[in-house]
Amino acid sequence: MVVTASAAPAESNYDRKSELMAIDRSKSGIKGLVDAGLAKLPRVFVHDHLDLQIKSGPPPAGVHIPVIDFAGVNTDSTRRAEIIDEIRNACTKWGFFQLVNHGIPVTTLEEMINGIRRFNEQDPEAKEQLYSREESKKVTFNTKIDMSQALAAYWRDTLTCVMAPNPPVPEEIPEACRDILLDYTNNVMDLGHTLFELLSESLGLNPNHLKDIGCTEGLYVMGHYSPACPEPELTMGTGIHTDSGFLTVLLQDQIGGLQVLHDNQWIDVTPIPGALIINLGDLLQLISNDKYISVYHRVLARNIGPRISIASFFRTFIQPENALRMYGPIKELVSEDNPPIYKETNVVDYFKFKHVKGVEGTSALAHFKL
């Protein structure tokens, strides 16, 4: 699936680690590089292997990314049944849909985007204290680079907040986005409970089934900020990947750049004002025994910006109280005619394989097949 693209040659004297460490030491992120007058990409951001053979662009005629209207989901039983059918169809064929009339006010969505903008555009000194790669911290800010592997860096700065089950104390959240982050994530948690009820019902399960096995317990929020890129054809905002957890709620601004892989074509996800994007993660594909799919997606770098998006991941965390909880195909979904496809795993083993070994552009799920 991945082919070699022409890009800057790998200089024989190139010192990747030194370049990464210089970016980290500045603690100012990509925005700091741009503000300093960057005109050419540092070598560490250049992706030598971009997926150029697969067609990319708007959907072909007659192909439409599903858009599901949530109006009436809790008040109209007929409409709720229709929504469950629409979710089942979208999760089976796409693993991905846009959601409108979801109940979160547009003003809240706009202010959440503005909050991430405010955080990134404040004085660098205000961000430096949060710059860290310590995974034990609940609130961190950094540039998406991998210090341990020879993977190219992504063109984005990210504020990460672990908001559930044990949220940070409010004072740990940057003042520039504190109030709106707390308000927005409360709304997302409420929406998540509804989504997992509908997903349970769409699989023929009790409405509380997915909630009862912990799918709604953890919420991990990443606010991405991608300044305009001087050479967008050489890098990526986010590489080819599937999400790790159960489900992701994505809020994006109107700049675009997100693409989803469908029928071997990269399809633009055109922003819809006021909409949220829902995409399924690997663990939901695993526990649904491939009834539902976790889809490949990526974000192109752009020469306009900043592009701002907020991804909220419902996933179980590597913490003592739930790290060893086992997840495998739900027993109600398997039978003699439809045997389990995956072995059981816990989140420690799953994330160790996916993130420590690095599997960009390939599926981690293959490792857990029986």
Beta strands, then each sheet from edge to edge (+ up, - down):
strand 1: 56-57
strand 2: 67-69
strand 3: 96-100
strand 4: 139-143
strand 5: 157-164
strand 6: 219-226
strand 7: 236-241
strand 8: 247-252
strand 9: 258-262
strand 10: 265-268
strand 11: 276-280
strand 12: 297-300
strand 13: 307-314
strand 14: 326-327
strand 15: 345-346
sheet 1: 1+ 10+ 9- 12+ 7-
sheet 2: 2+ 3+ 11- 8+ 13- 6+ 5- 4+
sheet 3: 14+ 15-
end
